[in-house]
Amino acid sequence: MLKSKHIDLICIAVMVLAVLGTVLFMNGESLGLTRASSTPGYETRLFDKSRVHTIDILIDDWDAFLETAPEEEYTTCTLVIDGEKFSNVGLRAKGNNSRRLTEKYGLDRYSLKVEFDHYEYGSYYGLDKFSLDSSFQDNSYLKTWITYDMMNHMGVPTPLCSWVWVRVNGENWGLFLAIEEPEEAFAKRNFGNDYGQLYKPDYRKLSDENADVHLRYTDDDFDSYDNIFRHAKFDPTDADKVRLIDALKTLSTGEELETAINIDEVLRYFTVQVFVVNMDSYLGRTGHNYFLYEEDGILQILPWDYNLAFATYSLGMPDPINDSTLYVNYPINTPASGEVMKKRPLYHNLMKHGEYYAKYHEYFDYLIESYFESGYFETFVENTADMIAPYVEKDPTAFCSFDDWLLGVETIKNFCLLRAESVRGQLDGTIPSTIAAQAKDKSAFVDASMIWLPDLGEIADLKD
């Protein structure tokens, strides 16, 4: 028989464990723990899309942070998100061309990256990292917002996003779009606790020889895929690398693609990707700006970076192409030249199969009918504009005036509605759907001459 003192000790231990369990249950998310098979806490908090949130950045020397922003080095700060304080958070500027051009034109409105576990273990209700997008080259503030909503509508694993009003040390800084960064929390939310590998393929130097970024198989040497493995979000093992290379090898053959590609997801992704005419993407000359997910040897492509979508990629170039009718009617079956397409096997080799080609058209039909012809899109844009208008109007660091924003909203709405009309015609066969056929006959094109693409945001505007 147990002695009474032992019973007392056991009872005390059980009570302590019970209290600890209760504390962890009630506060686990803020400590970085997440419950299995449940919606992460951050999804219904910061990423509640029905309202504009507030983020206060408390930092010792903001001027010094801005001066060193181009170096993209993390600085410690305190964040207050909708009234909740989070200390010792990592903060840095982010972006490639947008960051460089923001600096070039003497502006301070950088997009920002926030990392909760940079200095110590922690999270925001399970979220490890998110970004604050500045809407650079986007007078509408809506390019990413609309594209992500379309991707989500089509069932593509998509980063969460929401609007936030940012203050720095008590001073208003502006309206930004908070975007969930595709890292551990994103992977868990979309693929479960036993998620696979996540990559953001990108080149060191723009070149047609970036075969790995374009997902082209060359050989079995790991070093041949440095632009992929160097940008892994989780440390890949040799086995991970072998699986990915084997998937690319299968992709290169064009046969048995279902053994290497999540075909249904990839087709849904390309449906939206082609609709938004994003030339700075996998289907463009650069061939980047996407995430690659691999699990059990099966690849998926995930959306990222749309500040140059809606046919605005060329506006900052020496000889910009500002032909709104051309882009509204941009062909859905050959969304790039043959020279580019042959180097983009994830699209090109899928479309060689009649079954997948037909499914791609089915998804386009669904997108146009359910998202545009249903009236959903117009309501979505109008409700968003009503929600953010007071914040845009008082935005002290905005890249454009309030009137420019109003014009930008109207421009992107009209572009999308006319684009949907053209895609419907391309699906019905009344409008040519390839580059070659459009070169021969433009008579049935949807007229978009009333749209002035620079109204969506142009680099040149910042030079004045």
N, C-alpha and C positions, 0 to 999 in steps of 0.2 A: 504494500500500500504506500502511495506517495505521501511524504510528509507535508504538512500544511504550508511550510515555508516554500517548498518547491511549487506547490499549487499557486501560491501567491505570485511567485516569479513568472510562472507560465501565463497567468492571467494578465499580468502587467505587460509582458511581451506581446501577447495577442492584442491588447488595447493599443499599444504603440503602433503595431503593424496596421491596425484598422485605421488609426488616425492618419498615418502616412499614406495609406491607400486612398483615403478620402481626399486628402490634399492633392495627390497626383491626379485623381479623377476629375477634381474641380479645376485644377490649374495646369493639367498636363500639356494642353495645346500651347500655352504661353511659354512653357518650358521646352518646347520643341517636340513633344510627344503627340502622336496622332492615333486616334482609334481606328482599328481595322474596319474596312467596309463602311466608312461614314464620310459624309461631306466634310472637307477640312474647314476649320473655323474661319480661316481668312476669306473663304469664298463668299460667305454671307455677311462679312464685315466690310473690309476695304473694297472688295469687288462687288458690292451691291450696286448694280448699274442704275438704280432708280433715282439716285441723288448725287449731288456733288459733295465729295468728302473734303476734309481739311487736313493738311499736313503742315506742321510747324517744324522747321529745321532750326535747331539750336546749335550753333557752332562758334568756336572761340574767335576765329578770324576769317570772316567770309571773303573779305577783299583778297586775302592771301590765297584762299581756296580758288578764287576766280583767276588769279594771276597764274597759278600752276595747273589750272584745269586741263590744258592741252597735254600734260604729261600723264593724265589718267591714273594718278596715284590716289589710293584711298586715304581719307581723312576721317578721324573719329568725330561723331556728332551725336546729339540726342534728337530723336524724332518723337513728336507728339501727333499721333494719328487719331483723329476724331476724339481728342481729349485724353487718350491713353499714352503714357510716356514709355519710351524704349531707349535705354541708355547704351552708350558704347557701340553705336551702329556705324558700319563702314559706308562712306559716301564718296563717289567720284563722278567726274564727267564721263559721258559715253558718246559713241558714234564714230563714224569714219569721216566721210565727206562733210556731213552736217556739222561735226565738231570743228573740223578744219576750216570750213567756210564761215562758221560763226565767229571764230577767232579772226579770220582774214578781214571781215567787215567790221571789226571792232565792237562786236556785240557780246553780251554776257549771258544770254539765255541758252545755256547748254542743256541738252538732255542729260539726265542724271541716272546713276545706278546706285541702288541701295542694297546693302548686304548685311543681314542681321547676324550672321555667324562669322564675319570676317575677323573679328578680334577675340571673340569668345563664343562658346556654344550658346545658341539662342535662336529664337524665331518669332515671327508675328503670327500667332495662332497656327503654327505649322508651316508658314511661308519663310523660305530661306532668303529669297532675293526677288526684287522687282525693280523696274525702271520707271522713270518719269520722263515721258516723251514731250518735247518742246513744241511739236507741230511745225518744225522747220520745213520750209517750202510747201506749206499747207495752209493757205488762207482760210480754208473751210474748217480746219481743225478735225476733219471727219474722214480722211483717207484710211487711216488704220482702223478707226472705230467701225466704219462700214464694212471694210474687208473682213475683219475678225468676226463681225456679226454674220456675214455671209458664210464664212468658213464653218462657224458653229452651226448655222442653219443646215449646212450640208453634212453635218456629223463628223467633221474633221477635228482631231484633237487640237485645240486652239488655246493660246494663252488667254487668261482672264484679263479684263481691263475695266477701268472706271475713271470717271473724271475727278480730279482733286484740285482744290485751291491751295496753293503753296505759299507759305509765309517763311521768311528767313529772319530769325532774331526779332520777331514781332512786326516786321515790315512785309507788306504784300509783295509777292514775287511773280505770281501769275497762275494761269490755268494750264494744267498739264494733264496728260493721259497716263494714269498708272497702269503698267503692264506687267503681268506675272512673267518672270524670266523662266525659260525652260531649263530647269535644273531639277534637283531632287524632289521638291514639293510638287512641281508640275508632273514629273514622271509618276509619282505615287498616285496623284489625283486621276491621271488618265489611264495608267497601266497597272496599278496595284502595287503592293509592297514588293513583289518579286519582279520589278520592272527590269527592262533590258538596258542596252547602251544608247546614249544620246550624244550626237555630234553636231557641230555647226561648221560644215566644210567651208573653208575660205582660203584664198590664195595669199601668198606673200607679195606677189607682183602679178598684175593683170596680164594674162597671156592665153593664147589659144591652146597652149600646151598644158594647161591645168586639167589634165585628164581626170584626176581623182575628184576634183571639185565638181566636174561634169558627170561624175559617176560612171566613168569609162574604165573598163578593165584593161590593164596593160600587162601585168605579170603577177607573180605570187610574192614578190618582195615587199615586205612591210614598208620600206622606205619610199616606195613608189606611191604611197598613199599618205604621205606626211601631212598634206593639207586637210585630211580628214582626222587622222589620229591625234595630230597636234592640238586639235580643237575639241577633244573629247571632254564631255562634262563629268564623266566618271572614269577613273583610271582603267583603261581596257587591258585585259590580259591577252596573251598570245592567242588563246582560244577565241576570244572576242574578235581579234583581228582576222584570224583565219576565216571565221564565219562570214564576216563582212566581205572579204575579198572573194570568197566562194559565191556569195550572192551577186556580186558585180560580174563575176565570170558567167554565171547563168544568165544574167541580164544581157550581157554582150552577145549571147547566142540567139536571143529572141525566142527561145523555145523553153517550154515548161516553166514559164515565168511565175506561175502560182507557187512554185517551190521556193522562190526567192523574194517575191514582192507581194505586199498586201494590195492586190490589184484594185479591189473595191475602194479602199481609202485613197489610193493614189489617183484614181479617176475622179473622185469627188474633189480632191485638192485641185487638180488641174482644171476642173470646171470653173471654179472661182478664180483661179490664177489667170486663166485666159480671159475671163470676163473683164477683170479690172485692168487689163492692158498694162501690166507691170513689166517694163523692159529691163529693169535692174533686178533680174531674177534668174532662176534656173533656165528659163526659156529665152533669156536675153543674151546679149553679147558677153556679159560678165559671168553668167552661169552660177551665181551664188545667191545669198540672202534666203536661206532656208535652213531648217533643222532636219537631221536624218536620224530616224529611230530604228534600231535593230533589236530584234528579240527572236531567239531560236532560229537565226538565219534568215528571218523575214524582214524586209525593209519597208519603212513608211517615210513619206516626206511631209514635213510640218511647216506651217506658215510663219513668216517673220519679215519685218521691215517693208513698210508700204508707203513711205513718205514720197516716193517717186512714181507711185501707181497712178492710174487714170490718165495715162498718156503724157505724163509730165517729165519723163526721164530726159528728154532731149532739150528742155527749155533753157538749161544753163549752159549749153554747148555753143561753140562759135557760130554754127549754122543750125539753129533749132528748127525742127519740123513742127510747125504749129498748124496742122491740118486736122481740125476736129472731125470733119466728115470721114477722113481716112481712118481715124482711130475709133470712132463710133462704130464703123463697119468692119473693124479689124477681123480678119478671118479666123474662125474658131477651129478649122481643121488643119491649117498650117500657120500657127501663131508666130513663126519665125522663118527666116530664109532656109532653103534646103541645106546650105553650108552649116548653119547653126544646128538645125534639127538632127542631122546625121551625127552630131557630137553630143546629143542629149538623149541617150538611150532610154532613160526612164519614161520619156514621152514617146519618142520615135518608135521604139521597139514594141511598145504596147499597142500603138495605133496601127501596126501592121496586121494585127489580128482582128478579123471582122467582128468577133464576139465582143471584144473590148471596145472597139470603135463604136459599135452600136450602143453599148452601155454608157459610154461617154456622152453620146447624144441624148440618151434617156435622162441622164443626170442634168444636162443642160435644159431639157424640156421641163424637168421638175423645178429647177432653180428659177427659170423665167416665169413659170406659172405660179408657183407658191410664194415667191419672194417679191416679184414685181407686178404681175398681172392681177394678183390678189388685192393689191393696195397696201400690203404690209410695209413695203419700202418707204413710200411717201409718208405714212404715219410715223414710222420709226425716225425718219430724218426730221420731221416737223416737231415731234416730241423732244428729240435731242436738242434741237436748236432752241426751243423754248426753255429747256432746262439750263443750258449753258450760257445763253445770251447775256444775262446780267453780269456774269463773270468775264466774258469776253470784252464787254463794254468797259470794264474797269481794269482790265489786264495791263499793268504798268510796263511790262517787258514784251508785249505782243509784237510779232513781226509785221503786222498789218493793222490798219485802222478798223474800227467797228463797221464802217460802210464796206470796206474791202471784205470783211468776214461775211457780211450779209450776201455780197455778190458771190463769194466763194461757195457758200452753202447752196445758193440757187444754181450755180454752175455745175457743181458735182451732182446735184439732184437731176438736172436736165441731161447731163452726160449719161448717167446711169439709165434713165428712162428711155432715151434714144438708143442706147447700146442694147437694152433689152428688146426694143422693137426690131433692131437689126438682127440680133441673134435669133429671134423668132423667125424672121424671114430666111435666115441661113438654114435653120432647121427645116423649114418648109420647102426650101429649094428655090425660093423666089429671089434670093440674093446670093451671089457667089460666096462660097465659104473657104476658098483657097486663094493664096497670093496669085497664082498663075491665072485663075479664072477671073479674079477681080481686075487684073491688069488688062484683060480683054474687054470687060464689060462692067461699067459702073452705073449704068442707067437706072438700076433699081435701088441704088444706095439710099439709105435714110439720110435726109439733108440735115446736117448739124452745123451749118455755116454760121448760125446765130451764136454758137458757143466760142468764146475766146479763152483758150486753154491757159494762158498766163494768169487769168483771174483765179486760178487754183493755187497760185504761188510760184514765183519765178525768181531765180537768183539775181537776175538783172535788176529787179526792183530794189534790191538792197544796196545797189551801187549808187543810187541817187542821193 
